[in-house]
C-alpha cells in the first residue's frame, strides 16, 4: 500500500539477487491510498528486491523475503 498525491505512473518490479525480473506491474495511481498486489506463489523462496519507479524515476528499492 502506498499514498499518492494524484495520478502518477508507477512501475513495480520484483528482482532476484542476480537482477532477473521475476514479476512486474505498472499502475496509474489515484489520489490517496493505493494497493498493488503480486501473485508470487510460483516464485521459489529466497531474498528478492522490489524496485518502485514513479514517472520513470527510481524512487525506492525494498528487500523482501519469500518463504
N, C-alpha and C positions, 0 to 999 in steps of 0.2 A: 504494500500500500504506500502511496506517495501523494503529497499535496502539490497542486499546480495552481498557478495564478490565472490560467486561461488556456486557450487552445495552443498546445505545443506538440511537436512531433518527437516521440521518444522511440529509441531503438534499444532493445534489451537482448543481450547475448550471454549464453552460458557457455563457458570455455573450459576445456580440461587443462591439466597442468602443462601440456605441451602446446597449448594455444589453439587446439582444434575446436571449432564451434560444434556443440552438441545440441543446442536448441537456440532459437532466436524468434523474436516477435517485435513488430512495430505497431505502435498505437498512437492515436492523437488524443491527448488528454482533454479533460473538461475542467472547468474551474472547480476547485475543491479537492476532495479525496478521490483518488483513482486506485483501482486494483488491477494487477496484472498477474495471471497465473500461468504456470508451465506444467505440462504433463511430463514428468521425469521418471516415471515408473520403469521405463526400459533402460535407463542410464545406470551403468554399474556404480556401486558405492565408491566413494572417494572424495577428494578435495577438488572443488571447481571454483571458478570465478564468474561473477555476474557483472558484466560491463553495462553501464547505462549511459547512453548518449542522448543529449537533448538538443534538438535542432542541429544535428550534425557535429556537435562538440562533446567530447567525452567529459562526463561530469562526475562519475563515481565508478569505482571498482570495489566489489564486495566479495570476500572469500566465503564460500559456503561449503558445507559438508553434506554429502548424500549418503545415507545409511542403507 
